Amino acid sequence: MSALRLGVGPMLPSSDPFGEGLIRPPGPAARLAEELGFDSVWTGDHIQFHSEMVESVVTLAAAAGATERIRIGSGVLLAAIRPPALVAKQVAALQLVSGGRYVLGVGVGGENPAEWEAMGVDVKTRGRRTNDLLAALPRLLAGEAVDMPDGTSIPSLRPVAPMPPVWIGGRSEAALTRAARFGDAWLGLFLEPRHVVAMREQLAELAAVEGRPAPAVALSIFVNVGEGDAVREESRRYLEGAYNVDFAKLERYTAIGSVTQVAEKLAALIEAGVEGFQLMPAARDTVAQYGPLAEAVALVRSGR
């Protein structure tokens, strides 16, 4: 289906909201996703969060080394929590070790101030720091010395690397403006089809002001393919463990049920304008979901 031009990919097993030692090596998982025909694999990024999470750049480097074709993506990188020179060096490294397969998803986070304090970064500066980094990153990756707005001077960084596609996450006005200014795509979360339509219109208006094409719309969506009440209960435990939020407030944004039911939910979102998916299994065994999810995606692509 041409509408899925941004592709579809699952999250890697790099977090454990259940706290049961469920984190797995990313290499074999990425290789399986590639064999099943997915376009990408993803990982989230937190220094410290409600649930356990492996450092994201290391995770993606391992995934890159285990695969040949599939794209590797940050969904999303808290770029502002790191020094800009380090972000540029990490982005270049991921581009080089993957052979240019990296997708840079960027968000500002902020829901967990403790991780910002641990990194010595004022959480209130995260929006400005993110914008400054995104403005400078193409030049940094090209090996140019850059003077940042905060007075930091970054020397030429080598080796150089191609600029990756940029996906901007976040639903605030500032995040949408950031997507219009810097993004190839906007990565949404917790959206129904009617929200997608509204967001597309808003992004188009903001991009026109910036004199840029409207960014494409991608969506992170929690999924769990299975039957019966046990699937819903597992999804509830996952989401409440990961986000510390009542599942009842989130369930309508998920795709939970049989292969056909999940495919129908994805198809409705595509009809509203979603052009790519980051599939986040709300299940104990992330990798066990890859096969059924591949079946659901095949149904969507076949139009059945």
ZADO-1210 file (C-alpha; in nm, 4 decimals, padded with zeros to 6 digits):
<atoms>
<atom x="00.0000" y="00.0000" z="00.0000" code="MET" pos="1"/>
<atom x="00.1620" y="00.3259" z="-00.1154" code="SER" pos="2"/>
<atom x="00.0034" y="00.5127" z="00.1745" code="ALA" pos="3"/>
<atom x="00.2573" y="00.3462" z="00.4049" code="LEU" pos="4"/>
<atom x="00.5515" y="00.5211" z="00.2441" code="ARG" pos="5"/>
<atom x="00.7197" y="00.5728" z="00.5824" code="LEU" pos="6"/>
<atom x="00.6995" y="00.2030" z="00.6581" code="GLY" pos="7"/>
<atom x="00.6087" y="00.0003" z="00.9640" code="VAL" pos="8"/>
<atom x="00.8302" y="-00.1292" z="01.2397" code="GLY" pos="9"/>
<atom x="00.8120" y="-00.2706" z="01.5930" code="PRO" pos="10"/>
<atom x="00.9848" y="-00.1639" z="01.9103" code="MET" pos="11"/>
<atom x="01.2891" y="-00.3607" z="02.0198" code="LEU" pos="12"/>
<atom x="01.2724" y="-00.5518" z="02.3522" code="PRO" pos="13"/>
<atom x="01.4717" y="-00.2875" z="02.5415" code="SER" pos="14"/>
<atom x="01.2248" y="-00.1977" z="02.8175" code="SER" pos="15"/>
<atom x="01.0426" y="-00.3920" z="03.0885" code="ASP" pos="16"/>
<atom x="00.7321" y="-00.2272" z="03.2382" code="PRO" pos="17"/>
<atom x="00.6522" y="-00.5539" z="03.4170" code="PHE" pos="18"/>
<atom x="00.9804" y="-00.5507" z="03.6091" code="GLY" pos="19"/>
<atom x="01.0222" y="-00.9227" z="03.5459" code="GLU" pos="20"/>
<atom x="01.3602" y="-00.9344" z="03.3698" code="GLY" pos="21"/>
<atom x="01.2058" y="-00.9363" z="03.0236" code="LEU" pos="22"/>
<atom x="01.4651" y="-00.7229" z="02.8425" code="ILE" pos="23"/>
<atom x="01.6283" y="-00.9172" z="02.5577" code="ARG" pos="24"/>
<atom x="01.9326" y="-00.8606" z="02.3320" code="PRO" pos="25"/>
<atom x="01.8301" y="-00.6331" z="02.0450" code="PRO" pos="26"/>
<atom x="02.0343" y="-00.7998" z="01.7714" code="GLY" pos="27"/>
<atom x="01.8322" y="-01.1211" z="01.7294" code="PRO" pos="28"/>
<atom x="01.5062" y="-00.9264" z="01.7610" code="ALA" pos="29"/>
<atom x="01.6098" y="-00.6823" z="01.4883" code="ALA" pos="30"/>
<atom x="01.7188" y="-00.9682" z="01.2651" code="ARG" pos="31"/>
<atom x="01.3807" y="-01.1394" z="01.3081" code="LEU" pos="32"/>
<atom x="01.1967" y="-00.8149" z="01.2288" code="ALA" pos="33"/>
<atom x="01.4040" y="-00.7856" z="00.9111" code="GLU" pos="34"/>
<atom x="01.3276" y="-01.1463" z="00.8125" code="GLU" pos="35"/>
<atom x="00.9551" y="-01.0848" z="00.8667" code="LEU" pos="36"/>
<atom x="00.9612" y="-00.7935" z="00.6238" code="GLY" pos="37"/>
<atom x="00.9282" y="-00.4970" z="00.8591" code="PHE" pos="38"/>
<atom x="01.0738" y="-00.1691" z="00.7378" code="ASP" pos="39"/>
<atom x="01.2247" y="-00.0525" z="01.0678" code="SER" pos="40"/>
<atom x="01.2888" y="-00.1253" z="01.4345" code="VAL" pos="41"/>
<atom x="01.2711" y="00.1310" z="01.7151" code="TRP" pos="42"/>
<atom x="01.3658" y="00.2034" z="02.0704" code="THR" pos="43"/>
<atom x="01.2611" y="00.4664" z="02.3209" code="GLY" pos="44"/>
<atom x="01.5025" y="00.6820" z="02.5161" code="ASP" pos="45"/>
<atom x="01.5150" y="00.7631" z="02.8855" code="HIS" pos="46"/>
<atom x="01.7965" y="00.7902" z="03.1337" code="ILE" pos="47"/>
<atom x="01.5535" y="00.6999" z="03.4132" code="GLN" pos="48"/>
<atom x="01.1811" y="00.6316" z="03.3840" code="PHE" pos="49"/>
<atom x="00.8838" y="00.4525" z="03.5404" code="HIS" pos="50"/>
<atom x="01.0055" y="00.1251" z="03.3888" code="SER" pos="51"/>
<atom x="01.3442" y="-00.0273" z="03.3128" code="GLU" pos="52"/>
<atom x="01.4975" y="00.0800" z="02.9811" code="MET" pos="53"/>
<atom x="01.8323" y="00.0048" z="02.8138" code="VAL" pos="54"/>
<atom x="02.0290" y="00.3031" z="02.6794" code="GLU" pos="55"/>
<atom x="01.8955" y="00.3738" z="02.3326" code="SER" pos="56"/>
<atom x="02.2055" y="00.4483" z="02.1236" code="VAL" pos="57"/>
<atom x="02.3752" y="00.1270" z="02.2376" code="VAL" pos="58"/>
<atom x="02.0544" y="-00.0643" z="02.1609" code="THR" pos="59"/>
<atom x="02.0337" y="00.0724" z="01.8074" code="LEU" pos="60"/>
<atom x="02.4024" y="00.0115" z="01.7387" code="ALA" pos="61"/>
<atom x="02.3539" y="-00.3541" z="01.8319" code="ALA" pos="62"/>
<atom x="02.0479" y="-00.3747" z="01.6067" code="ALA" pos="63"/>
<atom x="02.2389" y="-00.2184" z="01.3183" code="ALA" pos="64"/>
<atom x="02.5204" y="-00.4693" z="01.3504" code="GLY" pos="65"/>
<atom x="02.2798" y="-00.7630" z="01.3356" code="ALA" pos="66"/>
<atom x="02.0930" y="-00.6503" z="01.0217" code="THR" pos="67"/>
<atom x="02.1530" y="-00.5417" z="00.6631" code="GLU" pos="68"/>
<atom x="01.8384" y="-00.3718" z="00.5301" code="ARG" pos="69"/>
<atom x="01.6024" y="-00.2633" z="00.8031" code="ILE" pos="70"/>
<atom x="01.6058" y="00.0972" z="00.9272" code="ARG" pos="71"/>
<atom x="01.6872" y="00.1665" z="01.2921" code="ILE" pos="72"/>
<atom x="01.5011" y="00.4470" z="01.4656" code="GLY" pos="73"/>
<atom x="01.4976" y="00.6516" z="01.7834" code="SER" pos="74"/>
<atom x="01.1386" y="00.6799" z="01.8897" code="GLY" pos="75"/>
<atom x="01.2176" y="00.9295" z="02.0320" code="VAL" pos="76"/>
<atom x="01.5619" y="01.0535" z="02.1390" code="LEU" pos="77"/>
<atom x="01.5680" y="01.3070" z="02.4233" code="LEU" pos="78"/>
<atom x="01.8367" y="01.4999" z="02.2400" code="ALA" pos="79"/>
<atom x="01.8332" y="01.8003" z="02.4727" code="ALA" pos="80"/>
<atom x="01.9331" y="01.5910" z="02.7737" code="ILE" pos="81"/>
<atom x="02.2758" y="01.5410" z="02.6114" code="ARG" pos="82"/>
<atom x="02.5422" y="01.7914" z="02.5027" code="PRO" pos="83"/>
<atom x="02.4905" y="01.8877" z="02.1353" code="PRO" pos="84"/>
<atom x="02.8367" y="01.7675" z="02.0342" code="ALA" pos="85"/>
<atom x="02.7635" y="01.4248" z="02.1827" code="LEU" pos="86"/>
<atom x="02.4301" y="01.4016" z="02.0009" code="VAL" pos="87"/>
<atom x="02.5974" y="01.4892" z="01.6719" code="ALA" pos="88"/>
<atom x="02.8687" y="01.2304" z="01.7323" code="LYS" pos="89"/>
<atom x="02.6131" y="00.9626" z="01.8217" code="GLN" pos="90"/>
<atom x="02.3931" y="01.0405" z="01.5223" code="VAL" pos="91"/>
<atom x="02.6950" y="01.0232" z="01.2906" code="ALA" pos="92"/>
<atom x="02.8035" y="00.6949" z="01.4475" code="ALA" pos="93"/>
<atom x="02.4609" y="00.5371" z="01.4029" code="LEU" pos="94"/>
<atom x="02.4506" y="00.6507" z="01.0418" code="GLN" pos="95"/>
<atom x="02.7954" y="00.5079" z="00.9738" code="LEU" pos="96"/>
<atom x="02.7601" y="00.1733" z="01.1535" code="VAL" pos="97"/>
<atom x="02.4194" y="00.1161" z="00.9922" code="SER" pos="98"/>
<atom x="02.5170" y="00.2216" z="00.6414" code="GLY" pos="99"/>
<atom x="02.2812" y="00.5208" z="00.6447" code="GLY" pos="100"/>
<atom x="01.9783" y="00.3394" z="00.7891" code="ARG" pos="101"/>
<atom x="01.9179" y="00.5606" z="01.0926" code="TYR" pos="102"/>
<atom x="01.5949" y="00.7564" z="01.1510" code="VAL" pos="103"/>
<atom x="01.6332" y="01.0339" z="01.4080" code="LEU" pos="104"/>
<atom x="01.3164" y="01.0701" z="01.6083" code="GLY" pos="105"/>
<atom x="01.3392" y="01.3619" z="01.8514" code="VAL" pos="106"/>
<atom x="01.1202" y="01.4630" z="02.1441" code="GLY" pos="107"/>
<atom x="01.1567" y="01.6872" z="02.4456" code="VAL" pos="108"/>
<atom x="01.0124" y="01.4601" z="02.7169" code="GLY" pos="109"/>
<atom x="01.0076" y="01.6349" z="03.0532" code="GLY" pos="110"/>
<atom x="00.7542" y="01.4176" z="03.2333" code="GLU" pos="111"/>
<atom x="01.0337" y="01.2852" z="03.4545" code="ASN" pos="112"/>
<atom x="01.2399" y="01.5811" z="03.5856" code="PRO" pos="113"/>
<atom x="01.4688" y="01.3493" z="03.7870" code="ALA" pos="114"/>
<atom x="01.6475" y="01.2234" z="03.4747" code="GLU" pos="115"/>
<atom x="01.7186" y="01.5791" z="03.3618" code="TRP" pos="116"/>
<atom x="01.8560" y="01.6679" z="03.7026" code="GLU" pos="117"/>
<atom x="02.0742" y="01.3562" z="03.6919" code="ALA" pos="118"/>
<atom x="02.2202" y="01.4772" z="03.3600" code="MET" pos="119"/>
<atom x="02.2768" y="01.8299" z="03.4895" code="GLY" pos="120"/>
<atom x="02.0287" y="01.9856" z="03.2452" code="VAL" pos="121"/>
<atom x="01.7530" y="02.2295" z="03.3419" code="ASP" pos="122"/>
<atom x="01.4332" y="02.0622" z="03.2228" code="VAL" pos="123"/>
<atom x="01.2845" y="02.4061" z="03.1492" code="LYS" pos="124"/>
<atom x="01.5408" y="02.4601" z="02.8719" code="THR" pos="125"/>
<atom x="01.4621" y="02.1416" z="02.6813" code="ARG" pos="126"/>
<atom x="01.2550" y="02.3028" z="02.4048" code="GLY" pos="127"/>
<atom x="01.5110" y="02.5711" z="02.3259" code="ARG" pos="128"/>
<atom x="01.7987" y="02.3229" z="02.3438" code="ARG" pos="129"/>
<atom x="01.6169" y="02.0877" z="02.1070" code="THR" pos="130"/>
<atom x="01.5530" y="02.3618" z="01.8510" code="ASN" pos="131"/>
<atom x="01.9130" y="02.4836" z="01.8692" code="ASP" pos="132"/>
<atom x="02.0427" y="02.1323" z="01.8148" code="LEU" pos="133"/>
<atom x="01.8153" y="02.0603" z="01.5191" code="LEU" pos="134"/>
<atom x="01.9183" y="02.3872" z="01.3545" code="ALA" pos="135"/>
<atom x="02.2875" y="02.3054" z="01.3964" code="ALA" pos="136"/>
<atom x="02.2861" y="01.9315" z="01.3300" code="LEU" pos="137"/>
<atom x="02.3161" y="01.9344" z="00.9476" code="PRO" pos="138"/>
<atom x="02.6274" y="02.1506" z="00.9742" code="ARG" pos="139"/>
<atom x="02.7733" y="01.9428" z="01.2562" code="LEU" pos="140"/>
<atom x="02.7270" y="01.6222" z="01.0588" code="LEU" pos="141"/>
<atom x="02.8927" y="01.7882" z="00.7600" code="ALA" pos="142"/>
<atom x="03.2028" y="01.8537" z="00.9712" code="GLY" pos="143"/>
<atom x="03.1548" y="02.2268" z="01.0206" code="GLU" pos="144"/>
<atom x="03.2552" y="02.4051" z="01.3394" code="ALA" pos="145"/>
<atom x="02.9449" y="02.5593" z="01.4969" code="VAL" pos="146"/>
<atom x="02.8931" y="02.8287" z="01.7591" code="ASP" pos="147"/>
<atom x="02.5756" y="02.7420" z="01.9482" code="MET" pos="148"/>
<atom x="02.3350" y="03.0128" z="02.0709" code="PRO" pos="149"/>
<atom x="02.4246" y="02.9348" z="02.4333" code="ASP" pos="150"/>
<atom x="02.7882" y="03.0316" z="02.3667" code="GLY" pos="151"/>
<atom x="02.9222" y="02.6763" z="02.3289" code="THR" pos="152"/>
<atom x="03.1745" y="02.6395" z="02.0470" code="SER" pos="153"/>
<atom x="03.1732" y="02.2986" z="01.8817" code="ILE" pos="154"/>
<atom x="03.4798" y="02.2173" z="01.6706" code="PRO" pos="155"/>
<atom x="03.4725" y="02.0185" z="01.3486" code="SER" pos="156"/>
<atom x="03.3572" y="01.6640" z="01.4234" code="LEU" pos="157"/>
<atom x="03.4898" y="01.3773" z="01.2125" code="ARG" pos="158"/>
<atom x="03.4045" y="01.1499" z="01.0446" code="PRO" pos="159"/>
<atom x="03.1208" y="01.3232" z="00.8674" code="VAL" pos="160"/>
<atom x="02.7915" y="01.1461" z="00.7998" code="ALA" pos="161"/>
<atom x="02.4741" y="01.2083" z="00.5987" code="PRO" pos="162"/>
<atom x="02.1873" y="01.3815" z="00.7745" code="MET" pos="163"/>
<atom x="01.9212" y="01.1213" z="00.8669" code="PRO" pos="164"/>
<atom x="01.5478" y="01.1699" z="00.8249" code="PRO" pos="165"/>
<atom x="01.4075" y="01.3618" z="01.1225" code="VAL" pos="166"/>
<atom x="01.0806" y="01.2670" z="01.2901" code="TRP" pos="167"/>
<atom x="00.9556" y="01.5064" z="01.5568" code="ILE" pos="168"/>
<atom x="00.7436" y="01.3777" z="01.8452" code="GLY" pos="169"/>
<atom x="00.5095" y="01.5690" z="02.0754" code="GLY" pos="170"/>
<atom x="00.1563" y="01.7114" z="02.0604" code="ARG" pos="171"/>
<atom x="00.2099" y="02.0622" z="02.1983" code="SER" pos="172"/>
<atom x="00.1955" y="02.3706" z="01.9769" code="GLU" pos="173"/>
<atom x="00.5723" y="02.4031" z="02.0179" code="ALA" pos="174"/>
<atom x="00.6253" y="02.0425" z="01.9073" code="ALA" pos="175"/>
<atom x="00.4070" y="02.0840" z="01.5992" code="LEU" pos="176"/>
<atom x="00.5891" y="02.4047" z="01.5077" code="THR" pos="177"/>
<atom x="00.9187" y="02.2181" z="01.5544" code="ARG" pos="178"/>
<atom x="00.7957" y="01.9451" z="01.3217" code="ALA" pos="179"/>
<atom x="00.6947" y="02.2008" z="01.0606" code="ALA" pos="180"/>
<atom x="01.0337" y="02.3718" z="01.0864" code="ARG" pos="181"/>
<atom x="01.2687" y="02.0750" z="01.1053" code="PHE" pos="182"/>
<atom x="01.0807" y="01.7498" z="01.0485" code="GLY" pos="183"/>
<atom x="01.0444" y="01.5148" z="00.7575" code="ASP" pos="184"/>
<atom x="00.7665" y="01.3559" z="00.9629" code="ALA" pos="185"/>
<atom x="00.5698" y="01.4166" z="01.2794" code="TRP" pos="186"/>
<atom x="00.5413" y="01.1195" z="01.5153" code="LEU" pos="187"/>
<atom x="00.2154" y="01.1197" z="01.7086" code="GLY" pos="188"/>
<atom x="00.0965" y="00.9167" z="02.0060" code="LEU" pos="189"/>
<atom x="-00.2472" y="00.8408" z="02.1530" code="PHE" pos="190"/>
<atom x="-00.4488" y="00.9458" z="01.8468" code="LEU" pos="191"/>
<atom x="-00.7755" y="00.8344" z="01.6931" code="GLU" pos="192"/>
<atom x="-00.8462" y="00.8862" z="01.3198" code="PRO" pos="193"/>
<atom x="-01.0304" y="01.2159" z="01.3799" code="ARG" pos="194"/>
<atom x="-00.7269" y="01.3495" z="01.5659" code="HIS" pos="195"/>
<atom x="-00.5012" y="01.2497" z="01.2762" code="VAL" pos="196"/>
<atom x="-00.7088" y="01.4531" z="01.0322" code="VAL" pos="197"/>
<atom x="-00.6925" y="01.7597" z="01.2571" code="ALA" pos="198"/>
<atom x="-00.3183" y="01.7246" z="01.3134" code="MET" pos="199"/>
<atom x="-00.2490" y="01.6946" z="00.9404" code="ARG" pos="200"/>
<atom x="-00.4372" y="02.0181" z="00.8785" code="GLU" pos="201"/>
<atom x="-00.2529" y="02.1985" z="01.1560" code="GLN" pos="202"/>
<atom x="00.0865" y="02.0741" z="01.0381" code="LEU" pos="203"/>
<atom x="00.0132" y="02.1871" z="00.6830" code="ALA" pos="204"/>
<atom x="-00.0722" y="02.5370" z="00.8067" code="GLU" pos="205"/>
<atom x="00.2402" y="02.5604" z="01.0200" code="LEU" pos="206"/>
<atom x="00.4626" y="02.4288" z="00.7406" code="ALA" pos="207"/>
<atom x="00.3227" y="02.6893" z="00.5006" code="ALA" pos="208"/>
<atom x="00.4337" y="02.9601" z="00.7439" code="VAL" pos="209"/>
<atom x="00.7816" y="02.8040" z="00.7496" code="GLU" pos="210"/>
<atom x="00.7908" y="02.7785" z="00.3705" code="GLY" pos="211"/>
<atom x="00.8393" y="02.4017" z="00.3874" code="ARG" pos="212"/>
<atom x="00.6400" y="02.1004" z="00.2710" code="PRO" pos="213"/>
<atom x="00.4082" y="01.9634" z="00.5371" code="ALA" pos="214"/>
<atom x="00.5736" y="01.6822" z="00.7317" code="PRO" pos="215"/>
<atom x="00.4274" y="01.3371" z="00.6884" code="ALA" pos="216"/>
<atom x="00.2325" y="01.1891" z="00.9785" code="VAL" pos="217"/>
<atom x="00.3565" y="00.8758" z="01.1534" code="ALA" pos="218"/>
<atom x="00.2057" y="00.7202" z="01.4635" code="LEU" pos="219"/>
<atom x="00.3310" y="00.5293" z="01.7646" code="SER" pos="220"/>
<atom x="00.0596" y="00.2852" z="01.8629" code="ILE" pos="221"/>
<atom x="00.0409" y="00.0241" z="02.1364" code="PHE" pos="222"/>
<atom x="-00.0562" y="-00.3159" z="01.9996" code="VAL" pos="223"/>
<atom x="-00.1192" y="-00.6650" z="02.1322" code="ASN" pos="224"/>
<atom x="-00.2320" y="-00.9446" z="01.9021" code="VAL" pos="225"/>
<atom x="-00.4238" y="-01.2178" z="02.0803" code="GLY" pos="226"/>
<atom x="-00.7631" y="-01.3392" z="02.1941" code="GLU" pos="227"/>
<atom x="-00.9728" y="-01.2970" z="02.5058" code="GLY" pos="228"/>
<atom x="-00.9600" y="-01.1023" z="02.8282" code="ASP" pos="229"/>
<atom x="-00.6019" y="-01.2082" z="02.9005" code="ALA" pos="230"/>
<atom x="-00.4743" y="-00.9895" z="02.6159" code="VAL" pos="231"/>
<atom x="-00.6526" y="-00.6846" z="02.7511" code="ARG" pos="232"/>
<atom x="-00.5241" y="-00.7511" z="03.1035" code="GLU" pos="233"/>
<atom x="-00.1673" y="-00.7908" z="02.9785" code="GLU" pos="234"/>
<atom x="-00.1975" y="-00.4655" z="02.7843" code="SER" pos="235"/>
<atom x="-00.3365" y="-00.2912" z="03.0903" code="ARG" pos="236"/>
<atom x="-00.0453" y="-00.4017" z="03.3063" code="ARG" pos="237"/>
<atom x="00.2056" y="-00.2984" z="03.0406" code="TYR" pos="238"/>
<atom x="00.0678" y="00.0511" z="02.9863" code="LEU" pos="239"/>
<atom x="00.0066" y="00.1272" z="03.3508" code="GLU" pos="240"/>
<atom x="00.3605" y="00.0074" z="03.4278" code="GLY" pos="241"/>
<atom x="00.5139" y="00.2080" z="03.1451" code="ALA" pos="242"/>
<atom x="00.3219" y="00.5340" z="03.1887" code="TYR" pos="243"/>
<atom x="00.1769" y="00.5222" z="03.5405" code="ASN" pos="244"/>
<atom x="-00.1625" y="00.6168" z="03.3899" code="VAL" pos="245"/>
<atom x="-00.5028" y="00.4487" z="03.4205" code="ASP" pos="246"/>
<atom x="-00.5465" y="00.2106" z="03.1254" code="PHE" pos="247"/>
<atom x="-00.9067" y="00.3226" z="03.0811" code="ALA" pos="248"/>
<atom x="-00.7775" y="00.6587" z="02.9591" code="LYS" pos="249"/>
<atom x="-00.5535" y="00.4994" z="02.6961" code="LEU" pos="250"/>
<atom x="-00.7369" y="00.1916" z="02.5710" code="GLU" pos="251"/>
<atom x="-00.9193" y="00.3642" z="02.2863" code="ARG" pos="252"/>
<atom x="-00.5848" y="00.4601" z="02.1328" code="TYR" pos="253"/>
<atom x="-00.4562" y="00.1019" z="02.1214" code="THR" pos="254"/>
<atom x="-00.4895" y="-00.1802" z="01.8677" code="ALA" pos="255"/>
<atom x="-00.5631" y="-00.4912" z="02.0722" code="ILE" pos="256"/>
<atom x="-00.7268" y="-00.8149" z="01.9571" code="GLY" pos="257"/>
<atom x="-00.7050" y="-01.0610" z="01.6708" code="SER" pos="258"/>
<atom x="-00.4850" y="-01.0144" z="01.3654" code="VAL" pos="259"/>
<atom x="-00.7905" y="-00.8916" z="01.1746" code="THR" pos="260"/>
<atom x="-00.8948" y="-00.6479" z="01.4476" code="GLN" pos="261"/>
<atom x="-00.5471" y="-00.4969" z="01.4672" code="VAL" pos="262"/>
<atom x="-00.5307" y="-00.4686" z="01.0886" code="ALA" pos="263"/>
<atom x="-00.8673" y="-00.2906" z="01.0822" code="GLU" pos="264"/>
<atom x="-00.7499" y="-00.0391" z="01.3417" code="LYS" pos="265"/>
<atom x="-00.4326" y="00.0346" z="01.1440" code="LEU" pos="266"/>
<atom x="-00.6295" y="00.0631" z="00.8186" code="ALA" pos="267"/>
<atom x="-00.8634" y="00.3233" z="00.9715" code="ALA" pos="268"/>
<atom x="-00.5661" y="00.5318" z="01.0804" code="LEU" pos="269"/>
<atom x="-00.4109" y="00.5053" z="00.7343" code="ILE" pos="270"/>
<atom x="-00.7383" y="00.6223" z="00.5836" code="GLU" pos="271"/>
<atom x="-00.7148" y="00.9295" z="00.8080" code="ALA" pos="272"/>
<atom x="-00.3655" y="01.0057" z="00.6791" code="GLY" pos="273"/>
<atom x="-00.1088" y="00.8090" z="00.8806" code="VAL" pos="274"/>
<atom x="00.1830" y="00.7143" z="00.6537" code="GLU" pos="275"/>
<atom x="00.3932" y="00.5058" z="00.8902" code="GLY" pos="276"/>
<atom x="00.3705" y="00.3193" z="01.2194" code="PHE" pos="277"/>
<atom x="00.5931" y="00.2526" z="01.5155" code="GLN" pos="278"/>
<atom x="00.4321" y="-00.0576" z="01.6654" code="LEU" pos="279"/>
<atom x="00.4762" y="-00.0858" z="02.0427" code="MET" pos="280"/>
<atom x="00.3813" y="-00.4316" z="02.1722" code="PRO" pos="281"/>
<atom x="00.2003" y="-00.3933" z="02.5052" code="ALA" pos="282"/>
<atom x="00.2954" y="-00.7482" z="02.5949" code="ALA" pos="283"/>
<atom x="00.5367" y="-00.9381" z="02.8158" code="ARG" pos="284"/>
<atom x="00.7141" y="-01.0921" z="02.5180" code="ASP" pos="285"/>
<atom x="00.7785" y="-00.8142" z="02.2701" code="THR" pos="286"/>
<atom x="00.9450" y="-01.0389" z="02.0138" code="VAL" pos="287"/>
<atom x="00.6666" y="-01.3000" z="02.0210" code="ALA" pos="288"/>
<atom x="00.4361" y="-01.0274" z="01.8874" code="GLN" pos="289"/>
<atom x="00.6462" y="-00.9727" z="01.5742" code="TYR" pos="290"/>
<atom x="00.4986" y="-01.2652" z="01.3785" code="GLY" pos="291"/>
<atom x="00.1307" y="-01.1840" z="01.4413" code="PRO" pos="292"/>
<atom x="00.1973" y="-00.8151" z="01.3807" code="LEU" pos="293"/>
<atom x="00.3621" y="-00.8963" z="01.0485" code="ALA" pos="294"/>
<atom x="00.0437" y="-01.0849" z="00.9560" code="GLU" pos="295"/>
<atom x="-00.1677" y="-00.7807" z="01.0467" code="ALA" pos="296"/>
<atom x="00.0520" y="-00.5493" z="00.8415" code="VAL" pos="297"/>
<atom x="00.0329" y="-00.7882" z="00.5461" code="ALA" pos="298"/>
<atom x="-00.3472" y="-00.7744" z="00.5658" code="LEU" pos="299"/>
<atom x="-00.3365" y="-00.3942" z="00.5652" code="VAL" pos="300"/>
<atom x="-00.0999" y="-00.3820" z="00.2701" code="ARG" pos="301"/>
<atom x="-00.3084" y="-00.6303" z="00.0735" code="SER" pos="302"/>
<atom x="-00.6189" y="-00.4155" z="00.1258" code="GLY" pos="303"/>
<atom x="-00.8184" y="-00.7099" z="00.2629" code="ARG" pos="304"/>
</atoms>
